[in-house]
Amino acid sequence: MTITERAEARRGSRPGTTRGFSWGFVVKLLLMAIVNAFGLTVILSAYRAESWLVLGIMVALLVAVDVVYFTKRALPLKYLAPGLAFLFVFQLFTLGYTGYVAFTNYGSGHSGSMQQAVDAAFIQDEQRVPDSPAYPLTVVERSGELGFAVVVDGEVRAGTALEPLAEVADAEVGSSGAPAEVPGWTVLERAQVLTDPALQEQVVALRVPFSEDPEDGSIRTREGSTGVLYSSSLQWDEEARTLTDTETGLVYTADDRGSFVADDGSRLATGWYVGVGFENFVRAFTDAKFAAPLLQVTLWTFAFSILTVLTSFGLGLLFALIFNDPRIRARKVLRTLFILPYAFPAFMSALLWRGMLNSEFGVVNDLFFFGADINWLGDPLLAKLAILWVNLWLSYPYWFLVCTGALQSLSGETLEAAKVDGAGPFRRFRSIILPLLLVSTAPLAIASFAFNFNNFTIIYMLTEGGPSIPGAPNGIGSTDILISAIYAISGVAGGTADYGLASALSIIVFVVIGVISAIAFRQTRKLEEIQ
Amino acid sequence: MSSTTTTRPAANRTSARRARWWAEVGWRYPVAVVIIAFAVFPLLYVLSAALNPRGSLAGSSALFSTFSMDNFAALGGTAYWTWFGNTLLIGGISAVGAVLMGACGAYAFSRFRFRGRRFGLTSLLIIQMFPQTIAFVAVFLMLLAIGEVVPELGINSKLALICVYLGGALGANTFLMYGFFNSVPIEIDESAKIDGATHAQIFWRLIMPLVTPVLAVVALLAFISSFGDFILARLVLTSEENWTLAVGMYQWVSNQLTSRWGLFAAGTVIAAIPVLALFLGLQRYIVGGLTSGSVKG
């Protein structure tokens, strides 16, 4: 650094005196303006959507970020804040939320609050009101969303499936009596509605709430020119928490399991979620439907991760021993070729092997088993072997690299001394190389075990957990590991959802990982590094 | 013994030497050929399938029997390039974000002494053991809730997926970078400080250029992990035009495995080449990162 540069840098310590500093300050102000604008937008829309949790978290985050960046103190936090914000919201919060959901019956039929369940009940029960007036109606559209514009008591109101009808100022009613021009909306010609079958279907299925109150019912149409009022015969008594069907006289009472149940045992399809204590955990262990398949899945999860680590470690070590010899030529080229499977994207490898192991057309049967029809992925035992094989192919290069590195860092003197003492190659390996190698690779083996314990990709891409275990729920299969079984049970990919049970199982996986990590913790010296 | 060897004819001696060479070194070459066949066969097979104009799994077993670019051309008629773009976008932004957050975090932990520093490091070490993928149900439910407030951050938003990936960034990368930052001598900071540099100037102008290798590794690892992620991407991105390659190509293979094989193979070849090149190019650094336990295994 020259003297002038130094002088410049020193001046930089006073705000606003050099270009370097003021630029940074401008960038900071700009970024903070964007962050604050974003935060305020979220807060406002959370207020409008009455989503108090989102609002609370956003206010806390925004205040924290502003305090951190606009005070002179808290220097380390200036660097940590962005990462911490994401960590809190998208990792810590989700971990905590998993813990919460595990103690509820959140899932299909129990997916919202009681108020949402009541609203849903009204909608499901809606029927055409027998003496409803016919409202002149026009199909309208706004930003891709279909809606209705109707004439009610001489004024034009418009709305969509999500937005209840609201008055539109300056709308014009055409000669047919239906709205002809609706400001803010695109009017769809009646001919267009009649000639486009797909559009027609959408129009017939559309229900536009009459008002904010679901008890007022909704407007629907059969032909696209007149709207009829549909409403529910249910009556909601918030005090008594009962829904009364005024037609049949049945009274549905809210029970403590999150459902509306009538005296004759019938229940409404939509419920809400409630806390159920340890029930999900108990169900995982004792419910005959789940317990047996889940036990099988758990055993296979352990077998899969242990065997994968053992086989790939063994093969990688063997290759490392063979090729860690300075007399071999072109070792770099060989090494690059050896690790190709590791560099290849894992999900693509698994999908590729899925095709290669296809029983009918797969190249493995065609080339190596003389065209036999071996059902590699359809037989419970063969599918397990196939998964282990593919995972061996995927992960031996990792251990080859690790072991090569570890072998090269072994002290040559110790080995020389053993040689002089007359130890043969096998003895040297067993008594010196292997113990020293294990010291440095054991933490990695544990990490690899934990990784494979949750190796969703390979299982799902190769077999999707199949072939399914006869009688097991949600199509749990004999190659499912815990995380893929959780995926099947959770129903996020379709089918009946049981978020509660899925989260409870996730908690169990957390516990297993926690124990493994505790062991790994004692192995690694990372904790000492901290001090 | 040496006297007997010297009396033997020279030809005999060379053959003895050759036998010894075979016993000690030579046998390793045939073994290497076997290993390479094991490692490379699937990759050659997918290349051959990509060049096979029949485009189906049936009949793809005769390796390199035909040569045509039909499959690659046919990718244009699918959503492949959209998915490719999505993958690059999501992976690229998450990689940049992960590097910035990780570097800032590592800088703070490495250069400042503050209350809660040890607690922070230990917590990060514990948190990073619990990957987000196990909590996918909660991620899904949370994004549903956020989506009601801010649709741009809800289900079916690429931005939401990036945010989810960035949630794991601090935990996953800080440690790898922390070690590297510590290896940069603190005297550099101190002399700059005496010269009047601010902490931000030290970070951006001095430290960051010195730690470029670890930045590259973390970027690559973050990119590869988002590239290969299926479970979260599948959960968050629901409409086809938002899918990443992992979600889209899985759909191809799971629905019509045998008929779309050619497309899958061509798509795999295109997508894998840049990843392979990056990985092999940065091999030296990654091997160093391996031993810190931060790479898939």
Chai-1 contact restraints between the chains, C-beta under 6 A:
chainA,res_idxA,chainB,res_idxB,connection_type,confidence,min_distance_angstrom,max_distance_angstrom,comment,restraint_id
A,R6,B,D195,contact,1.0,0.0,6.0,A-B,restraint_1
A,A9,B,D195,contact,1.0,0.0,6.0,A-B,restraint_2
A,A9,B,G196,contact,1.0,0.0,6.0,A-B,restraint_3
A,A9,B,A197,contact,1.0,0.0,6.0,A-B,restraint_4
A,R10,B,G196,contact,1.0,0.0,6.0,A-B,restraint_5
A,S13,B,G196,contact,1.0,0.0,6.0,A-B,restraint_6
A,G24,B,A200,contact,1.0,0.0,6.0,A-B,restraint_7
A,V42,B,V150,contact,1.0,0.0,6.0,A-B,restraint_8
A,S45,B,V149,contact,1.0,0.0,6.0,A-B,restraint_9
A,A46,B,V149,contact,1.0,0.0,6.0,A-B,restraint_10
A,A49,B,E148,contact,1.0,0.0,6.0,A-B,restraint_11
A,A49,B,V149,contact,1.0,0.0,6.0,A-B,restraint_12
A,S51,B,V149,contact,1.0,0.0,6.0,A-B,restraint_13
A,V54,B,V149,contact,1.0,0.0,6.0,A-B,restraint_14
A,P76,B,A108,contact,1.0,0.0,6.0,A-B,restraint_15
A,P76,B,F112,contact,1.0,0.0,6.0,A-B,restraint_16
A,P76,B,F114,contact,1.0,0.0,6.0,A-B,restraint_17
A,Y79,B,C104,contact,1.0,0.0,6.0,A-B,restraint_18
A,Y79,B,Y107,contact,1.0,0.0,6.0,A-B,restraint_19
A,Y79,B,A108,contact,1.0,0.0,6.0,A-B,restraint_20
A,L80,B,G105,contact,1.0,0.0,6.0,A-B,restraint_21
A,L80,B,A108,contact,1.0,0.0,6.0,A-B,restraint_22
A,P82,B,M101,contact,1.0,0.0,6.0,A-B,restraint_23
A,G83,B,M101,contact,1.0,0.0,6.0,A-B,restraint_24
A,G83,B,G105,contact,1.0,0.0,6.0,A-B,restraint_25
A,G83,B,L170,contact,1.0,0.0,6.0,A-B,restraint_26
A,F86,B,L166,contact,1.0,0.0,6.0,A-B,restraint_27
A,F86,B,G167,contact,1.0,0.0,6.0,A-B,restraint_28
A,L87,B,L170,contact,1.0,0.0,6.0,A-B,restraint_29
A,F90,B,C163,contact,1.0,0.0,6.0,A-B,restraint_30
A,F90,B,V164,contact,1.0,0.0,6.0,A-B,restraint_31
A,F90,B,G167,contact,1.0,0.0,6.0,A-B,restraint_32
A,Q91,B,Q132,contact,1.0,0.0,6.0,A-B,restraint_33
A,Q91,B,G167,contact,1.0,0.0,6.0,A-B,restraint_34
A,Q91,B,G168,contact,1.0,0.0,6.0,A-B,restraint_35
A,T94,B,A135,contact,1.0,0.0,6.0,A-B,restraint_36
A,T94,B,A138,contact,1.0,0.0,6.0,A-B,restraint_37
A,T94,B,V139,contact,1.0,0.0,6.0,A-B,restraint_38
A,T94,B,M142,contact,1.0,0.0,6.0,A-B,restraint_39
A,L95,B,A135,contact,1.0,0.0,6.0,A-B,restraint_40
A,Y97,B,A138,contact,1.0,0.0,6.0,A-B,restraint_41
A,T98,B,A135,contact,1.0,0.0,6.0,A-B,restraint_42
A,T98,B,A138,contact,1.0,0.0,6.0,A-B,restraint_43
A,I322,B,R28,contact,1.0,0.0,6.0,A-B,restraint_44
A,R327,B,V25,contact,1.0,0.0,6.0,A-B,restraint_45
A,I328,B,R28,contact,1.0,0.0,6.0,A-B,restraint_46
A,L334,B,A32,contact,1.0,0.0,6.0,A-B,restraint_47
A,L337,B,I36,contact,1.0,0.0,6.0,A-B,restraint_48
A,F338,B,A39,contact,1.0,0.0,6.0,A-B,restraint_49
A,L340,B,A39,contact,1.0,0.0,6.0,A-B,restraint_50
A,P341,B,A39,contact,1.0,0.0,6.0,A-B,restraint_51
A,A343,B,L276,contact,1.0,0.0,6.0,A-B,restraint_52
A,A343,B,F279,contact,1.0,0.0,6.0,A-B,restraint_53
A,A343,B,L280,contact,1.0,0.0,6.0,A-B,restraint_54
A,F344,B,A272,contact,1.0,0.0,6.0,A-B,restraint_55
A,P345,B,G228,contact,1.0,0.0,6.0,A-B,restraint_56
A,P345,B,A272,contact,1.0,0.0,6.0,A-B,restraint_57
A,P345,B,V275,contact,1.0,0.0,6.0,A-B,restraint_58
A,A346,B,G228,contact,1.0,0.0,6.0,A-B,restraint_59
A,F347,B,G228,contact,1.0,0.0,6.0,A-B,restraint_60
A,F347,B,F230,contact,1.0,0.0,6.0,A-B,restraint_61
A,F347,B,A246,contact,1.0,0.0,6.0,A-B,restraint_62
A,M348,B,T268,contact,1.0,0.0,6.0,A-B,restraint_63
A,M348,B,A272,contact,1.0,0.0,6.0,A-B,restraint_64
A,L351,B,V253,contact,1.0,0.0,6.0,A-B,restraint_65
A,L352,B,P42,contact,1.0,0.0,6.0,A-B,restraint_66
A,L352,B,V46,contact,1.0,0.0,6.0,A-B,restraint_67
A,G355,B,L57,contact,1.0,0.0,6.0,A-B,restraint_68
A,G355,B,W261,contact,1.0,0.0,6.0,A-B,restraint_69
A,N358,B,L57,contact,1.0,0.0,6.0,A-B,restraint_70
A,F361,B,L57,contact,1.0,0.0,6.0,A-B,restraint_71
A,F361,B,A58,contact,1.0,0.0,6.0,A-B,restraint_72
A,F361,B,T258,contact,1.0,0.0,6.0,A-B,restraint_73
A,V363,B,Y45,contact,1.0,0.0,6.0,A-B,restraint_74
A,V363,B,S61,contact,1.0,0.0,6.0,A-B,restraint_75
A,D366,B,S61,contact,1.0,0.0,6.0,A-B,restraint_76
A,Y398,B,G297,contact,1.0,0.0,6.0,A-B,restraint_77
A,L401,B,V287,contact,1.0,0.0,6.0,A-B,restraint_78
A,L401,B,L290,contact,1.0,0.0,6.0,A-B,restraint_79
A,V402,B,L290,contact,1.0,0.0,6.0,A-B,restraint_80
A,L444,B,G293,contact,1.0,0.0,6.0,A-B,restraint_81
A,A447,B,G293,contact,1.0,0.0,6.0,A-B,restraint_82
A,S448,B,G297,contact,1.0,0.0,6.0,A-B,restraint_83
A,F451,B,G297,contact,1.0,0.0,6.0,A-B,restraint_84
A,F456,B,I231,contact,1.0,0.0,6.0,A-B,restraint_85
A,T457,B,F230,contact,1.0,0.0,6.0,A-B,restraint_86
A,S490,B,V137,contact,1.0,0.0,6.0,A-B,restraint_87
A,V492,B,F140,contact,1.0,0.0,6.0,A-B,restraint_88
A,V492,B,L235,contact,1.0,0.0,6.0,A-B,restraint_89
A,Y499,B,V137,contact,1.0,0.0,6.0,A-B,restraint_90
A,A502,B,V137,contact,1.0,0.0,6.0,A-B,restraint_91
A,S503,B,V137,contact,1.0,0.0,6.0,A-B,restraint_92
A,S506,B,I134,contact,1.0,0.0,6.0,A-B,restraint_93
A,V509,B,I134,contact,1.0,0.0,6.0,A-B,restraint_94
A,S517,B,M129,contact,1.0,0.0,6.0,A-B,restraint_95
A,I530,B,R118,contact,1.0,0.0,6.0,A-B,restraint_96
A,I530,B,L121,contact,1.0,0.0,6.0,A-B,restraint_97
